[in-house]
Amino acid sequence: MALILLGQAASAWSQQDPSGLKISAAVDMVAQFKDKGESSAKDKAEVREAEFLLVSPIDHVFKGQLAFAAHQEGGEAVLEIHEAYMASSVLIPRSNLRFGQYFLGIGRLNRFHRHEWPMIETPLVHKRFFDEEGVLDTGIEYSYLVPVDLYLEVTAGVTNGFVYGHSHSEGEKPKSPTQYARVASSIPLPLQGYSQIGINYLTRTDSAGLKAVIFGSDFTAKWRTGRTLDFLLQGEVYQRSLQFSGGGSERNLGGYLIPQFSLGEVHYVGLLFDFYTNLDLKDAGGQSTQNSIVGLTPTYTLKVSEFSTLRLAHQTYNDTQEGREKRLTSQWLLQATYMIGAHPAHDF
Amino acid sequence: MISKMDVYFSFLLLILNLGASPLLQAQSKPLVLSTIPDFAWMIQEITGDTVDSQSLLKGQEDPHFVDALPDFIRRVADAKIVCIVGLDLEIGYMPSVLSRSGNASVQGSGPGVCDISKAITVLEKPTGPIDRSMGDVHAAGNPHYFLSPLKLVEGGREVVRVLTRNFPEHQALYNQRYRSFADKMQKLHKSVYDKLAPLRKAQGESGILIEYHREFVYFLEAYDLKSYGSIEEKPGVPPSAGRLAELSKQAKPAGVKLILAAEYNPQRTLKRFADLSGLPLAIVPTMIQAGGGAQSYEEHQNRIADSMLKAINTSP
């Protein structure tokens, strides 16, 4: 609440401020209720996250972005820095450069704040490969727009890698820092639709010698009429290879796909399809074991403006493994998000 | 297995190979980009064949709700000048597009920045405090000035100023062509003004028409026509069923003769309001359009006027 009041006061102040400072706050409230099986639903509503964002030109070359977020962590509200970086889009032609702490510029969900996602819960593949909210770290990232007759952007970055994902510890010096790259392009679609596709690569070797390599693709397609997003199709698929320091390896594959349809100017329905498997799972006899977790989450969204969203979803996970009884869990989810203040323009 | 170095090397090779293409393009005309096609047309009128004038939008879009398409980023990266409507009309996508383009010339105070609203006498600038509970209020005033030929003449001055700053060798040509353009717009205004005489004759105190959204303010001002108001109660907010019912009872008795709306306004709502009010609908494009739409500003203005006249002639 203090953040919100601060945001409102600061926003009013920033309208008089000639520095170009824009201030906003975003609040994400979620309620989870168990339905079937051993769901991890908390059976309560809570403010999952309150984010406070400041963006401003620093001078004629750099702009600064600072994002604080307060989360519920083990029953306590924890305030932390999400993003604190300097960026420039004028220093090198056709380039964007940023350094500091930020969400890595890879994939689809990882590049957006959670309150902007088209689903309530993080897809499984993201939870396992990129953590609940995405990978944020401190480092440097460079993007270059290749001068050809189609959109082709290459992004590469390197970050400390002391920690990975969302961590509150300092971590330990890794054997190899987090290095990542993304190549993105776009394709116009029939009926005035538009799509963006990205190929992503990330690697890191932690202090214990565990090497992770993630390779995958993201895809987003939109059809819009006026204010209404008629149809959204978004998906990501990744494979992760783990090489253990003592020998041995493991490969995991996961992905999600969400088609979302408009039912009118403010009503939307979507279906999140979620998939995850361990490609190298062995049974006690060392034989390969078929396994998968498949999730289905039908979602209704009420979006009366770009600043507020209400969602209702029913999430079901079907966890199967050869030689073991099938596990079915389900839960009901409710979400309310809103933004106040001067939120910056959206990327595609 | 692909090594880390292989991936980095591939990226580097790609950039170096493809980086040569701007050299190949160096002989082509400089690109002047506009957000809307009407400006692209105006700029081509003023510049003749000295620049390549293009627009990001095709003309069918609702200019309030546009995605920051990756293709926009690529085109802005190649542009020498980028002209916008301004007054926050493009605030949802252009800041992101400009920044992602990495083109210093068209950002901040760069020489290629061209905000045409700087030369416009703006209408409907809010005087009191505003906030989001009032809907999508444009704090700097109504941005739909490109629907008036007289406002294009005003805006053309800013275009000439920015063009001259970038291409001083063509200053005389731009000034001369701007004067011709202004004459052309004055003649167009007079011709459409005369054409719309029947509407002015039929117009009462409360106005001749009702709009869906207040985007025809400048068009109506140019032709001495008055609007009864908008079907939207708050800008950018779909009207409630109660609002439609109430307004539909008031409009006709107040002397309103037609509903004027843009092609991208919600058709179902418009049809419902037309049924309830018994008023004819004139649904018109608000920009020049590629393909089947108006190819020039003259044709565009005449199409709007013709649609209004056709609607009023079918009015019971």
HADDOCK unambig.tbl for C-alpha pairs under 7 A between the chains (distance, minus, plus):
assign (segid A and resid 89 and name CA) (segid B and resid 99 and name CA) 5.58 0.50 0.50
assign (segid A and resid 89 and name CA) (segid B and resid 100 and name CA) 6.73 0.50 0.50
assign (segid A and resid 89 and name CA) (segid B and resid 102 and name CA) 4.58 0.50 0.50
assign (segid A and resid 90 and name CA) (segid B and resid 102 and name CA) 5.56 0.50 0.50
assign (segid A and resid 90 and name CA) (segid B and resid 103 and name CA) 6.22 0.50 0.50
assign (segid A and resid 90 and name CA) (segid B and resid 104 and name CA) 4.51 0.50 0.50
assign (segid A and resid 93 and name CA) (segid B and resid 102 and name CA) 5.50 0.50 0.50
assign (segid A and resid 93 and name CA) (segid B and resid 103 and name CA) 5.86 0.50 0.50
assign (segid A and resid 94 and name CA) (segid B and resid 77 and name CA) 6.20 0.50 0.50
assign (segid A and resid 94 and name CA) (segid B and resid 101 and name CA) 5.78 0.50 0.50
assign (segid A and resid 94 and name CA) (segid B and resid 102 and name CA) 4.06 0.50 0.50
assign (segid A and resid 94 and name CA) (segid B and resid 103 and name CA) 5.78 0.50 0.50
assign (segid A and resid 95 and name CA) (segid B and resid 102 and name CA) 4.69 0.50 0.50
assign (segid A and resid 96 and name CA) (segid B and resid 100 and name CA) 6.66 0.50 0.50
assign (segid A and resid 96 and name CA) (segid B and resid 102 and name CA) 5.97 0.50 0.50
assign (segid A and resid 146 and name CA) (segid B and resid 15 and name CA) 6.35 0.50 0.50
assign (segid A and resid 146 and name CA) (segid B and resid 18 and name CA) 6.56 0.50 0.50
assign (segid A and resid 146 and name CA) (segid B and resid 19 and name CA) 6.57 0.50 0.50
assign (segid A and resid 147 and name CA) (segid B and resid 18 and name CA) 6.40 0.50 0.50
assign (segid A and resid 147 and name CA) (segid B and resid 19 and name CA) 5.87 0.50 0.50
assign (segid A and resid 147 and name CA) (segid B and resid 21 and name CA) 6.34 0.50 0.50
assign (segid A and resid 147 and name CA) (segid B and resid 22 and name CA) 6.50 0.50 0.50
assign (segid A and resid 148 and name CA) (segid B and resid 18 and name CA) 6.60 0.50 0.50
assign (segid A and resid 148 and name CA) (segid B and resid 21 and name CA) 6.57 0.50 0.50
assign (segid A and resid 151 and name CA) (segid B and resid 70 and name CA) 6.21 0.50 0.50
assign (segid A and resid 151 and name CA) (segid B and resid 71 and name CA) 5.61 0.50 0.50
assign (segid A and resid 151 and name CA) (segid B and resid 74 and name CA) 5.45 0.50 0.50
assign (segid A and resid 186 and name CA) (segid B and resid 70 and name CA) 6.48 0.50 0.50
assign (segid A and resid 225 and name CA) (segid B and resid 264 and name CA) 6.97 0.50 0.50
assign (segid A and resid 226 and name CA) (segid B and resid 61 and name CA) 6.48 0.50 0.50
assign (segid A and resid 226 and name CA) (segid B and resid 62 and name CA) 4.84 0.50 0.50
assign (segid A and resid 226 and name CA) (segid B and resid 65 and name CA) 5.63 0.50 0.50
assign (segid A and resid 226 and name CA) (segid B and resid 264 and name CA) 5.85 0.50 0.50
assign (segid A and resid 227 and name CA) (segid B and resid 65 and name CA) 5.32 0.50 0.50
assign (segid A and resid 345 and name CA) (segid B and resid 91 and name CA) 6.56 0.50 0.50
assign (segid A and resid 345 and name CA) (segid B and resid 92 and name CA) 4.83 0.50 0.50
assign (segid A and resid 345 and name CA) (segid B and resid 93 and name CA) 5.52 0.50 0.50
assign (segid A and resid 345 and name CA) (segid B and resid 95 and name CA) 6.15 0.50 0.50
assign (segid A and resid 345 and name CA) (segid B and resid 96 and name CA) 5.66 0.50 0.50
assign (segid A and resid 346 and name CA) (segid B and resid 68 and name CA) 6.98 0.50 0.50
assign (segid A and resid 346 and name CA) (segid B and resid 92 and name CA) 6.57 0.50 0.50
assign (segid A and resid 346 and name CA) (segid B and resid 93 and name CA) 6.32 0.50 0.50
assign (segid A and resid 346 and name CA) (segid B and resid 96 and name CA) 6.51 0.50 0.50
assign (segid A and resid 347 and name CA) (segid B and resid 68 and name CA) 5.56 0.50 0.50
assign (segid A and resid 347 and name CA) (segid B and resid 96 and name CA) 6.13 0.50 0.50
assign (segid A and resid 348 and name CA) (segid B and resid 67 and name CA) 5.75 0.50 0.50
assign (segid A and resid 348 and name CA) (segid B and resid 68 and name CA) 4.96 0.50 0.50
assign (segid A and resid 348 and name CA) (segid B and resid 69 and name CA) 5.57 0.50 0.50
assign (segid A and resid 348 and name CA) (segid B and resid 70 and name CA) 6.93 0.50 0.50
